[in-house]
Amino acid sequence: MKKIILGLTIVVSAANVSNAIARDTISIVGSSTVYPFSTVVAERFGKTTDFKSPKVEATGSGGGLKLFCNGLGTQTPDIANASRRIKESEFDQCQANGVKDIIEVKVGFDGIVLANSKQAAPMTLGLKDIYMALAKLVPGPDGKLIENPNKTWKDVNPTLPATKIEVLGPPPTSGTRDAFAELALEGGAREISDIQTLRDMGADQKSEIEAMVAKLGIENAWAAAVASKGESAKGKDVVKIIGRSVREDGAYIEAGENDNLIINKLVANSSAFGIFGFSFLDQNSDMVQGATIDGQQPTFDSISTGEYRVSRALFFYVKKAHIGTVPGIEEFLNAFISKDTIGEDGYLLDRGLIPLGPDAYAEMAGAVRALTPLEL
């Protein structure tokens, strides 16, 4: 019997070793926004080195990080692309599953655009207009927040056309959706004075928060904030809940993670708008145009200076434990952060990437080359 058990142990151990060396191609998942940048680097890496081109899949930032944080081993991805920084909850999930040492790479910046077909008239909007068009709850006649009743852009703002609100955008698993909700929707909500007043209230102003919550009619959001944060709940926790909630009555249409599909739909429907990263606008500028937001067009310069308000950083994350197990990870990492790739004259700039400033680049590259694990 002992011989049989020993034999099984050897077989299982051999299978585990086989699994550990079974994959010789880097596996990358995550953001559809970072996907085209990552794909270009992967293809070039395969052509210019002795390693195979990494396999890159667009699963959305949230979906990619979920797969990434499932654990270690070649059955899990080596790298996760993200069009936002990893959340604390995702980081904690990684730690709980044994993914202890994570290398964070800040690639550059990207703007999020609200675009339509070039066959249609260009649109000029404020963040408040975007909030009033796409948020789930908006101020009613008495100031209380109600289910969004706006059907046309003219309902939102009398200076806008009487065109049906129809916006194609990414699903909740997308980092672009997260960033758009934070920067555009919550940013627009904060331009409503009562909401901004609520956001400024601290945890020591519980009675004032409850009075404003009652005025706005959002007791459920306050209860959710308290359930999540306890006694430390602040006004900004309530504003985060209401400001980032997208309407679900058909005006906002979840169009998946394929941004090229959204562009094709905009070309076919000149009344619709789409939400995606600046790089896709830049690559398809013959077919679509970005809306002007708060006086700024989405351009390379306006995003790099921060004048275009709907912009965010792009990242990818690497499992340090997989370096040396899957061939080429460290080499791919160094190829991606090379000045020739993401520097001020790097080839990814031709694909729409907005580069880091010199100091930020030097700090990031130094930490990555030293394989310094992320600390949150």
C-alpha positions as CSV (number, residue, x, y, z in Angstrom):
1,M,0.0,0.0,0.0
2,K,2.9,2.4,0.9
3,K,4.4,1.7,-2.5
4,I,1.2,2.6,-4.2
5,I,0.8,5.9,-2.3
6,L,4.5,6.8,-3.0
7,G,3.9,6.1,-6.6
8,L,0.9,8.4,-6.7
9,T,2.9,11.1,-4.9
10,I,5.6,10.9,-7.6
11,V,3.0,11.1,-10.4
12,V,1.2,14.1,-8.9
13,S,4.5,15.9,-8.2
14,A,5.7,15.2,-11.8
15,A,2.4,16.6,-13.1
16,N,2.8,19.8,-11.0
17,V,6.3,20.3,-12.3
18,S,5.1,19.6,-15.9
19,N,2.3,22.2,-15.4
20,A,4.9,24.7,-14.1
21,I,7.0,24.5,-17.3
22,A,4.1,23.7,-19.7
23,R,3.7,27.4,-20.8
24,D,6.4,29.2,-22.7
25,T,4.2,32.1,-23.8
26,I,3.5,35.1,-21.6
27,S,-0.3,35.4,-20.8
28,I,-1.7,38.9,-20.6
29,V,-5.4,39.8,-19.9
30,G,-7.3,42.9,-19.0
31,S,-8.2,46.4,-20.3
32,S,-9.5,46.9,-23.8
33,T,-7.9,50.4,-23.7
34,V,-4.4,49.1,-22.9
35,Y,-4.9,46.1,-25.3
36,P,-3.8,47.8,-28.5
37,F,-0.7,49.2,-26.8
38,S,0.1,45.8,-25.3
39,T,-0.5,44.0,-28.6
40,V,1.9,46.2,-30.5
41,V,4.6,45.7,-27.9
42,A,3.9,42.0,-27.8
43,E,4.2,41.6,-31.6
44,R,7.4,43.6,-31.7
45,F,8.8,41.6,-28.8
46,G,8.2,38.3,-30.7
47,K,9.9,39.6,-33.8
48,T,13.0,41.1,-32.2
49,T,13.8,38.6,-29.5
50,D,14.1,34.8,-29.1
51,F,10.9,34.7,-27.1
52,K,7.4,34.0,-28.4
53,S,5.0,36.9,-28.8
54,P,2.9,37.2,-25.6
55,K,-0.8,36.2,-25.9
56,V,-2.9,39.3,-25.2
57,E,-6.7,39.1,-24.4
58,A,-9.1,42.0,-23.8
59,T,-11.3,41.0,-20.8
60,G,-11.8,44.4,-19.3
61,S,-9.8,45.8,-16.4
62,G,-12.0,44.3,-13.7
63,G,-12.2,40.9,-15.4
64,G,-8.5,40.8,-16.0
65,L,-7.6,41.7,-12.5
66,K,-10.0,39.0,-11.2
67,L,-8.2,36.4,-13.3
68,F,-4.8,37.8,-12.3
69,C,-5.6,37.6,-8.6
70,N,-6.9,34.1,-8.7
71,G,-3.5,32.8,-7.6
72,L,-0.1,31.7,-8.8
73,G,0.8,29.1,-11.4
74,T,0.9,28.9,-15.2
75,Q,-2.9,28.3,-15.3
76,T,-3.3,32.0,-14.3
77,P,-2.2,35.1,-16.2
78,D,1.2,36.6,-15.8
79,I,0.2,40.2,-16.5
80,A,-3.0,42.2,-16.2
81,N,-3.6,45.4,-18.1
82,A,-5.8,48.1,-16.4
83,S,-7.1,51.4,-17.5
84,R,-7.3,52.5,-13.9
85,R,-5.2,51.7,-10.8
86,I,-5.8,48.4,-9.0
87,K,-8.4,48.8,-6.3
88,E,-7.6,48.0,-2.7
89,S,-10.2,45.2,-2.7
90,E,-8.5,43.6,-5.7
91,F,-5.1,44.0,-4.2
92,D,-6.3,42.3,-1.0
93,Q,-7.8,39.5,-3.1
94,C,-4.4,39.0,-4.7
95,Q,-2.7,38.8,-1.3
96,A,-5.3,36.4,0.0
97,N,-4.7,34.1,-3.0
98,G,-0.9,34.1,-2.7
99,V,-0.2,36.8,-5.3
100,K,2.1,38.6,-2.9
101,D,4.6,40.6,-4.9
102,I,3.0,42.6,-7.7
103,I,5.0,44.9,-10.0
104,E,3.0,48.0,-11.0
105,V,3.8,49.7,-14.3
106,K,2.3,53.1,-15.0
107,V,2.4,53.3,-18.8
108,G,1.1,56.8,-19.5
109,F,-2.2,58.6,-19.8
110,D,-5.3,58.4,-21.9
111,G,-8.4,60.5,-22.2
112,I,-11.9,59.1,-22.2
113,V,-14.0,60.5,-25.1
114,L,-17.6,60.9,-25.8
115,A,-17.6,60.6,-29.6
116,N,-20.1,60.5,-32.5
117,S,-19.9,60.0,-36.2
118,K,-18.3,62.7,-38.4
119,Q,-21.5,62.6,-40.4
120,A,-23.2,64.3,-37.4
121,A,-22.8,67.7,-35.9
122,P,-20.0,68.0,-33.3
123,M,-21.2,68.3,-29.7
124,T,-20.1,70.8,-27.0
125,L,-20.9,69.6,-23.4
126,G,-20.2,70.3,-19.8
127,L,-19.6,67.6,-17.2
128,K,-23.0,68.6,-15.7
129,D,-24.6,67.9,-19.1
130,I,-23.1,64.4,-19.1
131,Y,-24.3,63.7,-15.6
132,M,-27.8,64.9,-16.4
133,A,-27.9,62.7,-19.5
134,L,-26.5,59.5,-18.1
135,A,-26.7,59.3,-14.3
136,K,-29.4,57.1,-12.7
137,L,-30.5,59.9,-10.3
138,V,-30.7,63.6,-11.2
139,P,-32.3,66.6,-9.5
140,G,-36.1,67.0,-10.0
141,P,-38.1,70.2,-9.9
142,D,-38.0,70.3,-6.0
143,G,-34.3,69.5,-5.8
144,K,-34.7,65.9,-4.7
145,L,-32.9,63.3,-6.8
146,I,-35.2,61.3,-9.0
147,E,-34.9,58.6,-11.6
148,N,-33.5,60.3,-14.7
149,P,-36.4,61.5,-16.8
150,N,-34.3,63.1,-19.6
151,K,-35.0,61.5,-23.0
152,T,-33.2,64.0,-25.3
153,W,-30.1,66.1,-25.1
154,K,-32.4,69.2,-25.2
155,D,-34.1,67.9,-22.0
156,V,-30.6,68.1,-20.4
157,N,-29.7,71.5,-21.6
158,P,-32.0,73.8,-23.8
159,T,-29.0,74.8,-25.9
160,L,-28.4,71.2,-27.1
161,P,-30.2,69.4,-29.9
162,A,-33.5,67.6,-29.5
163,T,-31.8,64.3,-30.3
164,K,-32.5,61.1,-28.4
165,I,-29.9,60.3,-25.7
166,E,-28.3,57.1,-27.0
167,V,-24.8,56.3,-25.7
168,L,-22.9,53.1,-26.3
169,G,-20.4,52.4,-23.6
170,P,-18.4,49.7,-21.8
171,P,-19.8,47.3,-19.1
172,P,-19.1,47.5,-15.4
173,T,-16.1,45.2,-15.7
174,S,-14.3,47.9,-17.7
175,G,-11.8,50.3,-16.3
176,T,-13.0,52.8,-18.9
177,R,-16.5,52.6,-17.3
178,D,-15.0,53.0,-13.8
179,A,-13.0,56.1,-14.9
180,F,-15.8,57.6,-16.9
181,A,-18.2,57.2,-13.9
182,E,-15.7,58.8,-11.5
183,L,-14.4,61.6,-13.7
184,A,-17.4,62.5,-15.9
185,L,-20.5,61.5,-14.0
186,E,-19.4,62.2,-10.4
187,G,-17.5,65.2,-11.7
188,G,-20.8,66.5,-13.2
189,A,-22.7,65.7,-10.0
190,R,-20.4,67.8,-8.0
191,E,-21.3,70.9,-10.1
192,I,-24.7,70.7,-8.4
193,S,-24.3,72.8,-5.2
194,D,-26.2,70.6,-2.8
195,I,-24.2,67.5,-3.9
196,Q,-20.9,69.3,-3.6
197,T,-21.9,70.6,-0.2
198,L,-22.7,67.0,0.8
199,R,-19.4,65.8,-0.5
200,D,-17.5,68.3,1.7
201,M,-19.0,67.0,4.9
202,G,-16.8,64.8,7.1
203,A,-17.6,61.9,9.4
204,D,-18.0,64.3,12.4
205,Q,-20.9,66.0,10.7
206,K,-23.4,63.2,10.8
207,S,-26.4,65.4,11.6
208,E,-25.6,67.8,8.7
209,I,-25.1,64.8,6.4
210,E,-28.5,63.3,7.4
211,A,-30.2,66.7,6.9
212,M,-28.7,67.0,3.4
213,V,-29.5,63.4,2.6
214,A,-33.1,64.0,3.5
215,K,-33.2,67.2,1.4
216,L,-31.9,65.2,-1.6
217,G,-34.1,62.2,-0.8
218,I,-31.2,59.7,-0.9
219,E,-31.6,58.0,2.4
220,N,-30.9,54.6,0.8
221,A,-27.5,55.8,-0.5
222,W,-26.6,57.1,3.0
223,A,-27.6,53.7,4.5
224,A,-25.4,51.9,2.0
225,A,-22.5,54.2,2.8
226,V,-22.9,53.6,6.5
227,A,-23.2,49.8,5.9
228,S,-19.9,49.9,4.0
229,K,-17.9,52.5,6.1
230,G,-19.6,52.4,9.5
231,E,-19.0,55.4,11.8
232,S,-16.3,56.7,9.4
233,A,-18.9,57.3,6.6
234,K,-18.6,60.7,5.0
235,G,-20.6,62.8,2.6
236,K,-18.2,61.9,-0.2
237,D,-19.1,58.2,0.3
238,V,-22.7,59.0,-0.5
239,V,-21.8,61.2,-3.5
240,K,-19.7,58.3,-4.8
241,I,-22.7,56.0,-4.8
242,I,-25.1,58.4,-6.4
243,G,-22.6,60.1,-8.7
244,R,-21.3,57.0,-10.3
245,S,-24.6,55.1,-10.9
246,V,-25.5,54.9,-14.6
247,R,-29.1,54.9,-15.7
248,E,-30.5,51.5,-16.7
249,D,-33.5,52.5,-18.9
250,G,-31.9,52.1,-22.3
251,A,-30.3,55.5,-22.8
252,Y,-27.0,54.0,-21.9
253,I,-26.3,50.8,-23.9
254,E,-23.6,48.4,-22.7
255,A,-21.7,47.5,-25.9
256,G,-19.1,45.1,-24.5
257,E,-15.3,45.5,-24.3
258,N,-14.7,45.8,-28.1
259,D,-14.2,49.5,-28.8
260,N,-13.8,49.0,-32.5
261,L,-17.4,47.6,-32.5
262,I,-18.6,50.8,-30.8
263,I,-17.0,52.9,-33.5
264,N,-18.6,50.8,-36.3
265,K,-22.0,51.3,-34.6
266,L,-21.4,55.1,-34.5
267,V,-20.7,55.1,-38.2
268,A,-23.9,53.2,-38.8
269,N,-26.0,55.5,-36.4
270,S,-25.1,59.2,-36.6
271,S,-27.5,60.0,-33.7
272,A,-25.6,57.8,-31.2
273,F,-22.5,58.6,-29.1
274,G,-19.9,56.2,-27.8
275,I,-17.5,56.1,-24.9
276,F,-13.9,54.9,-25.3
277,G,-10.3,55.8,-24.9
278,F,-8.5,58.6,-26.8
279,S,-6.3,56.2,-28.7
280,F,-9.3,54.7,-30.5
281,L,-10.4,58.3,-31.4
282,D,-6.9,59.0,-32.6
283,Q,-6.8,55.9,-34.8
284,N,-10.3,56.4,-36.2
285,S,-10.3,60.2,-36.6
286,D,-11.5,59.9,-40.2
287,M,-14.8,58.3,-39.0
288,V,-15.5,59.7,-35.5
289,Q,-15.1,63.0,-33.6
290,G,-14.8,63.7,-29.9
291,A,-17.2,66.0,-28.1
292,T,-15.7,69.2,-26.6
293,I,-16.0,69.0,-22.8
294,D,-15.9,72.1,-20.6
295,G,-14.2,74.0,-23.5
296,Q,-11.6,71.4,-24.2
297,Q,-11.3,69.0,-27.2
298,P,-9.7,65.6,-26.4
299,T,-6.2,66.1,-27.9
300,F,-2.7,64.9,-27.1
301,D,-1.8,68.2,-25.6
302,S,-5.0,68.8,-23.6
303,I,-4.8,65.3,-22.0
304,S,-1.1,65.6,-21.2
305,T,-1.6,68.9,-19.5
306,G,-4.7,67.8,-17.6
307,E,-6.8,70.5,-19.2
308,Y,-9.1,67.9,-20.6
309,R,-10.9,66.8,-17.5
310,V,-11.9,63.3,-18.4
311,S,-8.4,61.7,-18.5
312,R,-6.8,58.9,-16.5
313,A,-3.5,56.9,-16.1
314,L,-3.0,53.5,-17.7
315,F,-1.3,50.6,-15.9
316,F,-0.3,47.0,-16.1
317,Y,0.5,44.6,-13.3
318,V,3.1,41.7,-13.3
319,K,3.4,38.7,-11.0
320,K,7.0,38.8,-9.7
321,A,6.7,35.1,-8.8
322,H,6.2,34.2,-12.5
323,I,9.5,35.8,-13.5
324,G,11.8,33.0,-14.2
325,T,9.0,30.5,-14.5
326,V,7.5,31.7,-17.7
327,P,10.2,32.6,-20.2
328,G,10.6,36.3,-21.2
329,I,8.5,38.1,-18.6
330,E,11.4,40.4,-17.3
331,E,12.6,41.0,-20.8
332,F,9.1,41.9,-22.0
333,L,8.7,44.2,-19.0
334,N,11.9,46.0,-19.8
335,A,11.0,46.3,-23.5
336,F,7.6,47.9,-22.6
337,I,9.1,50.5,-20.2
338,S,11.9,51.4,-22.6
339,K,12.1,55.0,-23.7
340,D,11.9,53.7,-27.3
341,T,8.4,52.4,-26.4
342,I,6.7,54.8,-23.9
343,G,9.2,57.7,-23.7
344,E,8.5,61.1,-25.1
345,D,9.5,59.9,-28.6
346,G,8.4,56.3,-28.1
347,Y,6.6,54.4,-30.9
348,L,3.4,54.0,-28.8
349,L,2.8,57.7,-29.1
350,D,1.9,57.1,-32.7
351,R,-0.8,54.8,-31.4
352,G,-2.3,57.5,-29.2
353,L,-0.5,57.0,-25.8
354,I,0.1,60.1,-23.8
355,P,3.5,59.7,-22.1
356,L,4.6,60.3,-18.5
357,G,6.6,63.4,-17.8
358,P,10.4,62.9,-17.5
359,D,10.5,62.8,-13.7
360,A,7.5,60.5,-13.4
361,Y,8.9,58.2,-16.1
362,A,12.3,58.0,-14.4
363,E,10.8,57.1,-11.0
364,M,8.5,54.5,-12.5
365,A,11.2,52.9,-14.7
366,G,13.6,52.7,-11.7
367,A,11.1,51.0,-9.5
368,V,10.1,48.5,-12.2
369,R,13.7,47.6,-13.2
370,A,14.4,46.9,-9.5
371,L,11.3,44.7,-9.5
372,T,10.0,46.7,-6.5
373,P,6.6,45.2,-5.3
374,L,3.6,47.5,-5.1
375,E,2.5,48.7,-1.6
376,L,-1.0,50.1,-1.1
